Amino acid sequence: MSEHNLCSDCYKPYEELNWCKECRAKQFQQNFSNWTSGNEFIDRFIQDTQLNAQNHKQVLEWIPYDKFKNIEYLDKGGFSIIYKAIWLEGPWSHDEESWMNRNNHTVVLKSLNNSSNLNEEFLNEVLYY
């Protein structure tokens, strides 16, 4: 087996392309105390996705507002306002050596009405519709 098919932290075979669920979960868990959305329910939801992600596309992150620039209004719907912005740190990406952020990545932001009152019922509605 090629060394490129092994996790650079634990040296076990990757479960997914360049993704070791166990090692990534440990890295995310070590960072839990460094961020909060201000909503305990949302924090637990994000943390659960990080601990259980099977690949990098399943990971949710809390990104503070000050990590965005050039925020532009796009549209308004019944439950939210849509914006476009530049995410300064960008999403996680993997090179030959390690995981890192891709800087200055264009993203779409959604500002949810009454977002301080989100609960499990709301998330189930969003996730399954």
Contacts in CASP RR format, 6 or more apart in sequence:
PFRMAT RR
TARGET T0000
AUTHOR 0000-0000-0000
METHOD contacts of the structure
MODEL  1
MSEHNLCSDCYKPYEELNWCKECRAKQFQQNFSNWTSGNEFIDRFIQDTQ
LNAQNHKQVLEWIPYDKFKNIEYLDKGGFSIIYKAIWLEGPWSHDEESWM
NRNNHTVVLKSLNNSSNLNEEFLNEVLYY
1 13 0 8 1.000
4 96 0 8 1.000
5 13 0 8 1.000
5 14 0 8 1.000
6 12 0 8 1.000
6 13 0 8 1.000
6 14 0 8 1.000
7 13 0 8 1.000
7 14 0 8 1.000
7 20 0 8 1.000
7 23 0 8 1.000
8 97 0 8 1.000
8 98 0 8 1.000
9 20 0 8 1.000
9 23 0 8 1.000
10 20 0 8 1.000
10 22 0 8 1.000
10 23 0 8 1.000
12 20 0 8 1.000
12 22 0 8 1.000
14 20 0 8 1.000
15 21 0 8 1.000
15 54 0 8 1.000
16 54 0 8 1.000
16 55 0 8 1.000
17 55 0 8 1.000
18 94 0 8 1.000
19 54 0 8 1.000
19 55 0 8 1.000
19 56 0 8 1.000
19 94 0 8 1.000
21 53 0 8 1.000
21 54 0 8 1.000
24 50 0 8 1.000
24 53 0 8 1.000
24 59 0 8 1.000
24 99 0 8 1.000
25 50 0 8 1.000
25 51 0 8 1.000
25 52 0 8 1.000
25 53 0 8 1.000
27 99 0 8 1.000
28 47 0 8 1.000
28 50 0 8 1.000
28 51 0 8 1.000
28 59 0 8 1.000
29 47 0 8 1.000
29 50 0 8 1.000
29 51 0 8 1.000
32 47 0 8 1.000
35 62 0 8 1.000
35 64 0 8 1.000
36 43 0 8 1.000
36 62 0 8 1.000
37 43 0 8 1.000
37 46 0 8 1.000
37 62 0 8 1.000
39 115 0 8 1.000
39 116 0 8 1.000
39 118 0 8 1.000
41 118 0 8 1.000
41 119 0 8 1.000
41 120 0 8 1.000
42 62 0 8 1.000
42 118 0 8 1.000
43 62 0 8 1.000
45 60 0 8 1.000
45 123 0 8 1.000
46 60 0 8 1.000
46 61 0 8 1.000
46 62 0 8 1.000
49 58 0 8 1.000
49 59 0 8 1.000
49 60 0 8 1.000
50 59 0 8 1.000
50 60 0 8 1.000
50 61 0 8 1.000
52 58 0 8 1.000
53 59 0 8 1.000
56 91 0 8 1.000
56 92 0 8 1.000
56 94 0 8 1.000
59 92 0 8 1.000
61 91 0 8 1.000
63 87 0 8 1.000
63 89 0 8 1.000
67 87 0 8 1.000
67 88 0 8 1.000
67 89 0 8 1.000
68 85 0 8 1.000
68 86 0 8 1.000
68 87 0 8 1.000
68 88 0 8 1.000
68 107 0 8 1.000
68 109 0 8 1.000
69 85 0 8 1.000
69 86 0 8 1.000
69 88 0 8 1.000
70 85 0 8 1.000
70 86 0 8 1.000
71 83 0 8 1.000
71 84 0 8 1.000
71 85 0 8 1.000
71 109 0 8 1.000
72 83 0 8 1.000
72 84 0 8 1.000
72 85 0 8 1.000
73 81 0 8 1.000
73 82 0 8 1.000
73 83 0 8 1.000
74 82 0 8 1.000
74 83 0 8 1.000
74 84 0 8 1.000
74 108 0 8 1.000
75 81 0 8 1.000
75 82 0 8 1.000
76 82 0 8 1.000
78 113 0 8 1.000
79 112 0 8 1.000
79 113 0 8 1.000
80 110 0 8 1.000
80 111 0 8 1.000
80 112 0 8 1.000
80 113 0 8 1.000
81 110 0 8 1.000
81 111 0 8 1.000
82 108 0 8 1.000
82 109 0 8 1.000
82 110 0 8 1.000
82 111 0 8 1.000
83 108 0 8 1.000
83 109 0 8 1.000
83 110 0 8 1.000
83 111 0 8 1.000
84 106 0 8 1.000
84 107 0 8 1.000
84 108 0 8 1.000
84 109 0 8 1.000
85 106 0 8 1.000
85 107 0 8 1.000
85 108 0 8 1.000
85 109 0 8 1.000
86 104 0 8 1.000
86 105 0 8 1.000
86 106 0 8 1.000
86 107 0 8 1.000
87 104 0 8 1.000
87 105 0 8 1.000
87 106 0 8 1.000
87 107 0 8 1.000
88 103 0 8 1.000
88 104 0 8 1.000
89 101 0 8 1.000
89 103 0 8 1.000
90 101 0 8 1.000
90 102 0 8 1.000
90 103 0 8 1.000
90 104 0 8 1.000
90 105 0 8 1.000
90 107 0 8 1.000
91 101 0 8 1.000
91 102 0 8 1.000
91 105 0 8 1.000
92 99 0 8 1.000
92 100 0 8 1.000
92 101 0 8 1.000
92 102 0 8 1.000
93 99 0 8 1.000
93 100 0 8 1.000
93 101 0 8 1.000
93 102 0 8 1.000
94 100 0 8 1.000
112 118 0 8 1.000
END
